[in-house]
Amino acid sequence: MHFTLNIPTTVAFLSFASSIYGHGLIADAYGNHNAKARGRGLGFIDQYNNNRWGTGQHPFQVDVPVFKDPIIPCCNKPRVYNPNGCGITLQIIWRNNIRDNKHLVKQGWYTPAIQSLFTSRRGYTLDMNYEKNLIVAKKLMPQVTAGGWLKVRIHQVNVDGAGPYRYRIDSTATANHFGGWLWPTVNMPGNKYSFNVATIHKPNNWMHLPIPAGLRCTGTVGPYKNVCVLRAENHAVNGPFGGCLLFQQVGLPVPAAPKPLTPVAVPTVAPPPPTVTVTEQAPTVTIIKGRPPTKEEIAIAIGGEPIPKEALEEVKEEKIPSGKGAELVEEAKGANEEAADKAETEAVQDDDYE
């Protein structure tokens, strides 16, 4: 199957391009215990990593987790926020609903038959067992200590994959028991729509995520014990975008051997489990100096997705640092045009972990 990707060059076109969304995913991570033990977001597809410079839906957004269903906003359909799970990606929709369907698998990516799946509710999220198998096979498990930290790098596909991000932790590693919201101490810049042109495709979008001192990870993932899962997300209207990251807690105290029984039983009271007090704080705002974006730069930065009028006005107020605009347009155009010449099945293969 082949498809044709037309890059929009005017802002007016964007309001009609309902088939494109966004926007930011976890590309790399490591913890304070061992900088060599790396990780990446669940749903991440390695084969895309050599070319992540385009902004269009296919293939550059295929493995971006989204925390609302339907994954792509369209036609005033209501979207439901999923507080649990690790989001849904275009890749898993392809795997679940297209790959084994003899009729759909022959359709072009941007045909109504395929796009209707993306703009309709699916009712599922990423398969945690499948994703955990990938993590085990590739040995992608950052390590932290209680009270330590995680460094997380976000790859921003287009304008609304920026910050600020916030995150929650599930100590069971099931993605069904997330705690309260926490804020990175070093966050990605962005406005209330999580827009920021200056950080698109920037290779060093690192965030610093503190690990609560009272955290006790209890999950098991293959040979890894004491595992938690973290879920980070931004505030994008068409998202939220972000992803989940598995990590291992090390340095937990080894339980002492039980003492022998004495003739007289002395009642004891078990201390309550540790609690974590979450204080939600406002993110740091980074002021970017530069010029307003051109229409072509806006079109490339948005990637063709429909966004509210007031949000579009915010994009027009973004500042482009010196040299960034031309660099973004050229690299995105080249990547989008190259992607248009490739077969879709090549771009949406399953990650092989056998």
Helices and strands as residue ranges (DSSP letters): H 11-14, E 24-31, E 38-39, G 46-48, E 68-69, E 80-81, H 90-93, I 94-98, G 104-106, H 112-118, H 128-138, E 143-144, E 149-156, G 159-161, E 166-170, G 197-199, E 206-210, E 219-221, E 224-233, E 242-249, H 295-302, H 309-316, H 324-340, H 344-347
